[in-house]
Amino acid sequence: MSALSLLRSLPLGEVLELVDELVDEGADREEAIDAVVEFLDRLLDLGALVPGPAGVALETVDGPLMRAAIGLVVSFAADPDRRAARRSKRAERRAARRARRAERRASRSGGDES
């Protein structure tokens, strides 16, 4: 698998949401991007995924390549309306998760009483 195909497989929507969350928590946008890139760089060990010298070469450039790609995506997605829409979707997903958890808890406690 090439470095380009690995980058294409990154869930960029979720990466954007993570950067947004870090910024919302007080991180500078560049710091947030760097934190996400560092995490992904540690997660994706191209030296192990691609055998031989090619993997070693890819491992040396994957961090800067991901940094450039994610930085570019974040800069294009910096539109406040899009950011607000992502924040709204994130809040909806959290509310749905909370409702599902509450439903599971209610069904478990209801099942124990039978």
N, C-alpha and C positions, 0 to 999 in steps of 0.2 A: 504494500500500500504506500503510495507516494505521500509526501508532506502536503501537497496540494489537495489530494483526496481526503486526507485527515482534516485539513482545515475546512473543506467543504462539508464534512460530516459534523462539525461542531454545531451544537444547538444555539445559533446566534441569538435567537429571541430570548432564550434563557440567560445567555451571557449578558445581553443588554439589561435584562431585569436585575441581574445580580449587580451590575455596575450601578444601576439606578438605586438599588437598595443601599449599597455602600455609600453612595453620595447622599442619600436621604439620612443616613446615620452619621453624616458629618465628614466623610472622607472627601478629599479633593478628587476631581474626576480623573486626573492622571494617576493618583495613588490607587484609586479603585481599579483602573485598568491594569496597572502593574500587579496588584494583588491577584486579580483574576488570571492574568498571564502566568504569574508564578505558580499558581495552583494548577493550571492546565499543563504547564511545562513539566511539573513534577508528576502529574497524572499520566501523561503520554510519554512513555520512554521509547523514543524512536530507535534508540540503539538496540533495544530488545525486540522491537517489532520488525525492524528491517535488518536482516542479517548482514554481517560483514562491514567493510569500510563505508559502504553507502549509509548504513544506519548510524555509524559514528559521525559521519559528515552531516547527516540530517539532524542529529541530536544537537550539534553545535549551532545550527542556525534556526532551529524550530522556535526558540523563545523570541528572538527578534522578529521572525516572520509572523508569529502569532500576535506579537505586540503591534506590529504595523497593521495587520488585518483587523484586529479588534479595535484599535485606535481609529481606523478609518470608518468602521461600521458605527462606532459610538459617535463619531463626529457627524456622520450623516443622520443619525437617529437623534441628534440633540434637539430637534424641533420640540418646543415645549408642549404642543398639542399631542404629539405622538408619545412623549414621555408621560403625559397625564393619562393617556389611553392605556399605556402599559401598566401604570400604577393602579388604574381602575380595574383592569383585568386581574392583576395580582391580588387585589383586595377581594374581588369576587371569588377567585379560586380559594383563598384562605377562608372566606365565609362558608363556601361549600364544603371544604374539608372539616371545618368546625361542626357544621350541621351533620355531616356523615358520622363524625366521631360521637357526637351527642346521641345520634340515632342508634349507633352500635351499643353505646353504654346503656341506653334505655332498653334496648332489646335484650341485652345480657342480664340486666337487673330484673327485667320482666320475666325472663326465662327461668331465673333462679327462684322466683317466688312460686312457680307452678308446682 
